[in-house]
Amino acid sequence: MAYIQHSRNALRQIIKEGAGRAFHHPILYACQGVRYRRLEVILTTKIEKLGNAGEMVKVAPGYFRNHLMPKLLAVPNIEKYAHLIREQRRIYQPEEVEEVKVVKKTEDDKLKEYEKAAKRLENTRLVLRRFPNIEKLCSRASKDDPIEVRSPVTKEEIVAEVARQLSVVIEPENLHLPSPLSIYGEYELPLRLPRSIPLPEGKVQWTLKVKIRGK
């Protein structure tokens, strides 16, 4: 705040010296314009709903003359004052940090997010690609026999792919998968979600559609 005090002392001296010829001094002359003309001034400090320190704003002449100028909250937009403010702010004033307000989510907001995520899982299909097990493939009795994959799909892999493909984060305990998926095909895996999430009409539980196909 040292630069603001220095600037205010300088302005007080200028006003004091020009007291006898007020209408001829640049600071007071800037306030004698047309009645409804708005003046361009430079703020020396942050003013709520008006601007930050160093910004150029337009205000009513009376507001500047009766409020801003006596308290040295602003100076006329004259080059020498503008240069003074810029230099003082560059030397003394750190960058202003905007205040970030954290809004806490209510239980209803969380429930809506859970419901939205559950519907996304219900209405989309997760596709996983796996190489076939060559030995099992060659020993099939017919083409209709299921094809086994080289590496079974685990619960942890499905959870990771849900986050990557569907942008939904679930925990392993939210997915019911007793054993890894080892055969090509389509599956509907039950989801263990909070009971407070309303189910779609005709559904008894939330599910995740998973398809395993070859590469």
C-alpha positions as CSV (number, residue, x, y, z in Angstrom):
1,M,0.0,0.0,0.0
2,A,3.1,2.3,0.1
3,Y,2.6,3.4,-3.5
4,I,-1.1,4.4,-2.8
5,Q,0.0,6.6,0.2
6,H,2.8,8.2,-1.9
7,S,0.3,8.9,-4.7
8,R,-2.2,10.4,-2.3
9,N,0.4,12.7,-0.7
10,A,1.4,14.0,-4.1
11,L,-2.2,14.6,-5.1
12,R,-2.9,16.4,-1.8
13,Q,0.0,18.7,-2.5
14,I,-1.3,19.5,-5.9
15,I,-4.7,20.2,-4.7
16,K,-3.4,22.4,-1.9
17,E,-1.2,24.5,-4.2
18,G,-4.1,25.0,-6.6
19,A,-6.7,25.9,-4.0
20,G,-6.6,29.6,-5.0
21,R,-7.1,28.8,-8.7
22,A,-9.3,25.8,-8.5
23,F,-11.0,26.2,-11.9
24,H,-7.7,26.2,-13.7
25,H,-6.0,23.2,-12.1
26,P,-6.2,20.0,-14.3
27,I,-7.7,17.8,-11.5
28,L,-10.5,20.2,-10.7
29,Y,-10.9,21.4,-14.3
30,A,-11.7,17.8,-15.3
31,C,-14.8,17.9,-13.1
32,Q,-16.2,21.1,-14.7
33,G,-17.3,19.6,-18.0
34,V,-20.8,19.1,-19.3
35,R,-23.2,18.2,-16.5
36,Y,-24.2,14.8,-17.9
37,R,-20.9,13.9,-19.5
38,R,-19.2,10.9,-17.8
39,L,-15.5,11.2,-16.9
40,E,-12.8,8.8,-17.6
41,V,-10.8,8.2,-14.4
42,I,-8.2,5.7,-13.2
43,L,-8.9,3.8,-9.9
44,T,-6.1,3.8,-7.3
45,T,-7.8,1.0,-5.4
46,K,-10.3,-1.7,-5.9
47,I,-13.9,-0.5,-5.6
48,E,-16.8,-3.0,-5.5
49,K,-19.0,-3.0,-8.6
50,L,-16.8,-0.4,-10.2
51,G,-13.4,-2.0,-11.0
52,N,-9.9,-3.0,-9.8
53,A,-7.0,-0.8,-9.0
54,G,-5.4,0.6,-12.2
55,E,-8.5,0.2,-14.3
56,M,-9.9,3.0,-16.4
57,V,-13.6,3.5,-15.8
58,K,-16.3,6.1,-16.6
59,V,-18.1,7.8,-13.7
60,A,-20.4,10.8,-13.2
61,P,-18.6,14.1,-12.6
62,G,-20.3,14.6,-9.3
63,Y,-19.4,11.1,-8.1
64,F,-15.8,11.8,-8.9
65,R,-15.7,15.3,-7.4
66,N,-17.6,14.5,-4.2
67,H,-16.5,10.9,-3.4
68,L,-13.6,9.5,-5.4
69,M,-11.3,12.6,-5.6
70,P,-11.5,13.7,-1.9
71,K,-10.6,10.2,-0.8
72,L,-8.0,9.8,-3.5
73,L,-9.7,6.6,-4.7
74,A,-9.3,7.7,-8.4
75,V,-7.4,10.2,-10.5
76,P,-8.3,11.8,-13.8
77,N,-7.3,9.9,-16.9
78,I,-4.4,12.2,-17.8
79,E,-1.2,10.7,-19.1
80,K,1.0,11.7,-16.2
81,Y,-1.4,10.2,-13.7
82,A,-1.8,7.1,-15.8
83,H,1.9,6.6,-16.0
84,L,2.3,7.1,-12.3
85,I,-0.4,4.5,-11.4
86,R,1.1,2.0,-13.9
87,E,4.6,2.3,-12.5
88,Q,3.5,2.2,-8.8
89,R,1.4,-0.9,-9.4
90,R,4.2,-2.6,-11.3
91,I,6.7,-1.9,-8.4
92,Y,4.6,-2.3,-5.3
93,Q,1.3,-4.1,-5.9
94,P,1.3,-7.9,-6.3
95,E,-1.1,-9.5,-8.7
96,E,-4.6,-9.7,-7.3
97,V,-5.9,-13.2,-6.6
98,E,-9.5,-13.7,-7.4
99,E,-11.5,-15.2,-4.5
100,V,-12.9,-18.6,-5.4
101,K,-16.1,-19.5,-3.6
102,V,-16.7,-23.2,-3.0
103,V,-20.3,-24.2,-3.2
104,K,-21.1,-27.3,-1.3
105,K,-23.3,-29.8,-3.0
106,T,-26.5,-30.8,-1.4
107,E,-27.8,-34.4,-1.1
108,D,-30.3,-33.7,-3.9
109,D,-27.5,-32.5,-6.2
110,K,-25.4,-35.7,-5.4
111,L,-28.4,-37.9,-6.0
112,K,-29.1,-36.3,-9.4
113,E,-25.4,-36.8,-10.4
114,Y,-25.6,-40.5,-9.3
115,E,-28.8,-40.9,-11.3
116,K,-27.3,-39.3,-14.4
117,A,-24.2,-41.6,-14.2
118,A,-26.4,-44.7,-13.6
119,K,-28.5,-43.9,-16.7
120,R,-25.3,-43.4,-18.8
121,L,-24.1,-46.8,-17.7
122,E,-27.5,-48.3,-18.4
123,N,-27.9,-46.9,-21.9
124,T,-24.4,-47.4,-23.3
125,R,-22.3,-50.5,-24.0
126,L,-18.7,-51.0,-23.1
127,V,-16.7,-52.7,-25.8
128,L,-13.5,-54.6,-25.0
129,R,-11.2,-56.2,-27.5
130,R,-9.2,-59.3,-26.8
131,F,-7.0,-61.8,-28.7
132,P,-8.5,-65.3,-29.0
133,N,-6.9,-68.3,-27.4
134,I,-5.3,-70.0,-30.4
135,E,-5.1,-73.4,-28.9
136,K,-8.8,-73.4,-27.9
137,L,-9.8,-71.9,-31.2
138,C,-8.1,-74.7,-33.2
139,S,-9.6,-77.4,-31.0
140,R,-13.3,-76.3,-31.3
141,A,-15.6,-79.1,-32.4
142,S,-17.8,-76.7,-34.5
143,K,-17.9,-73.0,-35.5
144,D,-20.8,-72.5,-33.1
145,D,-18.7,-73.3,-30.0
146,P,-17.7,-70.2,-27.9
147,I,-14.4,-68.6,-28.5
148,E,-12.2,-68.2,-25.4
149,V,-10.0,-65.1,-25.1
150,R,-6.3,-65.3,-24.4
151,S,-6.5,-63.2,-21.3
152,P,-9.8,-63.0,-19.3
153,V,-11.3,-59.6,-18.5
154,T,-11.2,-58.8,-14.8
155,K,-13.4,-56.5,-12.7
156,E,-10.5,-54.0,-12.3
157,E,-10.1,-53.8,-16.1
158,I,-13.8,-53.1,-16.6
159,V,-13.8,-50.4,-13.9
160,A,-10.9,-48.7,-15.7
161,E,-12.5,-48.9,-19.1
162,V,-15.8,-47.5,-17.7
163,A,-13.8,-44.4,-16.6
164,R,-11.9,-44.2,-19.9
165,Q,-14.7,-44.8,-22.4
166,L,-17.8,-43.6,-20.5
167,S,-16.3,-40.9,-18.3
168,V,-18.0,-42.4,-15.2
169,V,-16.1,-43.3,-12.1
170,I,-17.3,-46.4,-10.2
171,E,-15.6,-48.6,-7.5
172,P,-14.9,-52.3,-7.9
173,E,-17.5,-53.0,-5.3
174,N,-20.2,-51.3,-7.4
175,L,-19.8,-54.1,-10.1
176,H,-21.0,-57.7,-9.5
177,L,-18.6,-60.0,-11.3
178,P,-17.9,-63.3,-9.5
179,S,-15.3,-64.4,-12.1
180,P,-13.4,-62.9,-15.0
181,L,-15.0,-62.9,-18.5
182,S,-13.2,-65.4,-20.7
183,I,-15.5,-65.9,-23.7
184,Y,-16.4,-63.6,-26.6
185,G,-19.9,-62.3,-26.4
186,E,-22.3,-59.8,-24.8
187,Y,-22.9,-59.5,-21.1
188,E,-25.2,-57.6,-18.7
189,L,-23.4,-57.2,-15.5
190,P,-25.4,-56.1,-12.4
191,L,-24.4,-52.8,-10.7
192,R,-24.6,-52.3,-7.0
193,L,-25.6,-48.7,-6.7
194,P,-27.3,-46.9,-3.8
195,R,-31.0,-47.8,-3.4
196,S,-31.9,-44.1,-3.3
197,I,-31.3,-43.8,-7.0
198,P,-34.7,-44.4,-8.7
199,L,-34.7,-47.3,-11.2
200,P,-36.2,-46.9,-14.7
201,E,-39.7,-48.3,-15.1
202,G,-39.7,-52.0,-15.5
203,K,-36.1,-52.5,-14.2
204,V,-35.3,-54.3,-11.0
205,Q,-31.6,-53.3,-10.9
206,W,-29.0,-51.2,-12.7
207,T,-26.8,-53.1,-15.2
208,L,-23.8,-52.5,-17.4
209,K,-23.7,-53.9,-20.9
210,V,-20.3,-55.3,-21.9
211,K,-19.3,-56.7,-25.2
212,I,-16.0,-58.7,-25.7
213,R,-14.9,-59.0,-29.3
214,G,-11.7,-59.9,-31.2
215,K,-9.1,-57.4,-32.3
